[in-house]
Amino acid sequence: MKEIKVDAMGDQCPIPVIKTKKALDKITEQSLVEVHVDNEIAVQNLSKMAKQKNLEYTCDKIDNQHYVIKIKAEANNTKSQEVNVEENKQEEVCYPDRKTNTVVVLSSNKMGEGNDELGQILMKGFIFALTELEELPSTVLLYNSGVKLSTEGSNSINDLKTLQAQGVEILSCGTCLNYYDLTEKLEVGEVTNMYFILEKMAQADKIIRP
């Protein structure tokens, strides 16, 4: 698979989207377009563009001012014309920050009661569905066995990373990580405590518990 890097560091909306669309239009074989940006709004707009084109993508937060969006695409027969980015930027739409003051509480690595395997499948689907929402939650809180979702071996790591890269806080209970011996295996987000979990829930406009 051919890899194409798009450097959009320092670019403001809609420039990252325009640069990425031009890269996608020019590919002649199956490719992985890797876009580097420095803000969450760019991540949100690029994610929305990938969804609209039905392209598989992932988002990673490297640090506070570096995000990487990877988009897989097949060859596109439509060639983009060589046009100055500045001349075309008005054709693209800049979407505002899509986060709301909604807190999602995951107190288990399974969804619902009954068969454990089915519960894990449902939870994976639920977390993926969060990434598809038009309005993202502000925070995802994980405690008890819910912390298993943010640690090594979880099949929801990429989806949680996608949420994190778009500005969603991913917070796992430190006591719970320690209880399950997972403290050193945290893959996404940060460690928090029960006081902060309670504070986040108390300040939320809405709380979602699957």
Solvent accessible surface area in square Angstrom, and as a share of the most:
residue,aa,sasa,rsa
1,M,123,0.55
2,K,100,0.42
3,E,129,0.58
4,I,39,0.20
5,K,134,0.57
6,V,13,0.07
7,D,87,0.45
8,A,0,0.00
9,M,80,0.36
10,G,52,0.50
11,D,30,0.16
12,Q,124,0.55
13,C,37,0.22
14,P,13,0.08
15,I,22,0.11
16,P,1,0.01
17,V,11,0.06
18,I,7,0.03
19,K,65,0.27
20,T,0,0.00
21,K,60,0.25
22,K,42,0.18
23,A,15,0.12
24,L,7,0.04
25,D,33,0.17
26,K,88,0.37
27,I,6,0.03
28,T,94,0.55
29,E,87,0.39
30,Q,86,0.38
31,S,0,0.00
32,L,28,0.14
33,V,0,0.00
34,E,43,0.19
35,V,0,0.00
36,H,22,0.10
37,V,0,0.00
38,D,37,0.19
39,N,38,0.20
40,E,55,0.25
41,I,53,0.27
42,A,2,0.02
43,V,0,0.00
44,Q,1,0.01
45,N,4,0.02
46,L,0,0.00
47,S,0,0.00
48,K,25,0.11
49,M,7,0.03
50,A,0,0.00
51,K,45,0.19
52,Q,116,0.51
53,K,87,0.37
54,N,138,0.71
55,L,40,0.20
56,E,112,0.50
57,Y,33,0.13
58,T,45,0.26
59,C,1,0.00
60,D,40,0.21
61,K,69,0.29
62,I,99,0.50
63,D,76,0.39
64,N,121,0.62
65,Q,132,0.59
66,H,47,0.21
67,Y,7,0.03
68,V,8,0.05
69,I,0,0.00
70,K,68,0.29
71,I,0,0.00
72,K,85,0.36
73,A,9,0.07
74,E,113,0.51
75,A,53,0.41
76,N,55,0.28
77,N,148,0.76
78,T,91,0.53
79,K,118,0.50
80,S,27,0.17
81,Q,144,0.64
82,E,139,0.62
83,V,47,0.27
84,N,87,0.45
85,V,34,0.19
86,E,102,0.46
87,E,128,0.58
88,N,39,0.20
89,K,63,0.27
90,Q,151,0.67
91,E,127,0.57
92,E,41,0.18
93,V,97,0.56
94,C,62,0.37
95,Y,67,0.25
96,P,105,0.66
97,D,69,0.36
98,R,22,0.08
99,K,56,0.24
100,T,45,0.26
101,N,64,0.33
102,T,14,0.08
103,V,2,0.01
104,V,0,0.00
105,V,3,0.02
106,L,1,0.00
107,S,51,0.33
108,S,34,0.22
109,N,24,0.12
110,K,60,0.25
111,M,56,0.25
112,G,57,0.55
113,E,180,0.81
114,G,65,0.62
115,N,99,0.51
116,D,85,0.44
117,E,122,0.55
118,L,93,0.46
119,G,4,0.04
120,Q,83,0.37
121,I,108,0.55
122,L,81,0.40
123,M,3,0.01
124,K,80,0.34
125,G,38,0.37
126,F,36,0.15
127,I,0,0.00
128,F,102,0.43
129,A,50,0.39
130,L,6,0.03
131,T,4,0.02
132,E,73,0.33
133,L,75,0.37
134,E,113,0.51
135,E,112,0.50
136,L,0,0.00
137,P,2,0.02
138,S,27,0.18
139,T,1,0.00
140,V,0,0.00
141,L,0,0.00
142,L,0,0.00
143,Y,43,0.16
144,N,83,0.42
145,S,17,0.11
146,G,0,0.00
147,V,0,0.00
148,K,78,0.33
149,L,11,0.05
150,S,0,0.00
151,T,2,0.01
152,E,107,0.48
153,G,80,0.77
154,S,22,0.14
155,N,100,0.51
156,S,0,0.00
157,I,22,0.11
158,N,94,0.48
159,D,22,0.12
160,L,0,0.00
161,K,53,0.22
162,T,7,0.04
163,L,0,0.00
164,Q,38,0.17
165,A,1,0.00
166,Q,0,0.00
167,G,16,0.15
168,V,2,0.01
169,E,67,0.30
170,I,4,0.02
171,L,8,0.04
172,S,0,0.00
173,C,2,0.01
174,G,19,0.19
175,T,109,0.63
176,C,19,0.11
177,L,1,0.00
178,N,110,0.56
179,Y,172,0.65
180,Y,64,0.24
181,D,118,0.61
182,L,25,0.12
183,T,65,0.38
184,E,164,0.73
185,K,91,0.39
186,L,44,0.22
187,E,78,0.35
188,V,4,0.03
189,G,22,0.21
190,E,118,0.53
191,V,82,0.47
192,T,14,0.08
193,N,88,0.45
194,M,110,0.49
195,Y,160,0.61
196,F,70,0.29
197,I,2,0.01
198,L,113,0.56
199,E,57,0.26
200,K,44,0.19
201,M,34,0.15
202,A,82,0.64
203,Q,117,0.52
204,A,20,0.16
205,D,121,0.62
206,K,121,0.51
207,I,66,0.34
208,I,58,0.30
209,R,139,0.51
210,P,54,0.34
